[in-house]
């Protein structure tokens, strides 16, 4: 069960050809989703994969680091 599944099924999804091209050019399997908070619409790539739950593993450290830097919780 995915935490994103209800959001993905309830919102309007627009597949981004630009993002799809980036994934194909890099020969990478994955998904990308951006939520527009004003409309609730989603834009992304690979909706089927985005609706499945995966363990974030070490990639989650990247997001945590960026958040920490942006809010000033860490200095460098």
C-alpha positions in Angstrom: 0.0 0.0 0.0 1.4 3.4 -0.9 0.9 6.6 1.0 0.7 8.4 -2.4 -1.9 6.0 -3.8 -5.0 7.9 -2.6 -3.5 11.2 -3.7 -2.5 9.8 -7.1 -6.0 8.4 -7.7 -7.9 11.5 -6.5 -5.8 14.2 -8.2 -5.5 15.0 -11.9 -2.2 13.6 -13.2 -0.3 15.1 -16.1 2.6 13.0 -17.5 5.6 15.2 -18.2 7.3 14.4 -21.5 10.3 16.5 -20.5 10.8 14.5 -17.3 10.2 11.3 -19.2 12.9 12.2 -21.7 15.4 12.9 -18.8 14.7 9.4 -17.3 15.1 7.8 -20.8 18.3 9.7 -21.7 19.9 8.7 -18.3 18.6 5.1 -18.7 17.2 5.3 -15.2 14.1 3.5 -13.8 12.2 5.7 -11.4 9.4 8.1 -10.8 9.0 11.8 -10.2 6.0 13.7 -8.9 5.3 17.4 -8.2 2.2 18.5 -6.4 0.8 22.0 -7.2 -0.5 23.0 -3.8 -2.9 25.6 -5.3 -4.8 23.1 -7.5 -4.0 19.8 -6.0 -2.9 18.5 -9.5 0.1 16.3 -10.0 2.7 16.5 -12.7 5.3 13.7 -13.1 6.7 10.7 -14.7 5.8 7.0 -14.3 2.5 7.2 -12.4 2.3 3.4 -12.0 5.7 3.3 -10.2 4.9 6.5 -8.2 1.9 4.7 -6.7 4.0 1.9 -5.3 5.8 2.0 -2.0 9.6 1.7 -2.0 12.1 1.9 0.8 13.9 5.3 0.4 17.3 3.9 1.6 20.2 6.4 1.4 18.6 8.7 -1.1 16.4 10.1 1.6 19.5 11.6 3.2 19.7 14.0 0.2 16.3 15.4 0.9 17.0 15.6 4.7 20.2 17.5 4.1 18.6 20.0 1.7 15.8 20.6 4.2 18.3 21.0 7.1 20.3 23.5 5.1 17.3 25.5 4.0 15.8 25.9 7.5 19.2 26.6 9.0 19.2 23.5 11.2 22.7 22.6 9.9 25.4 25.1 8.8 27.3 23.2 6.0 
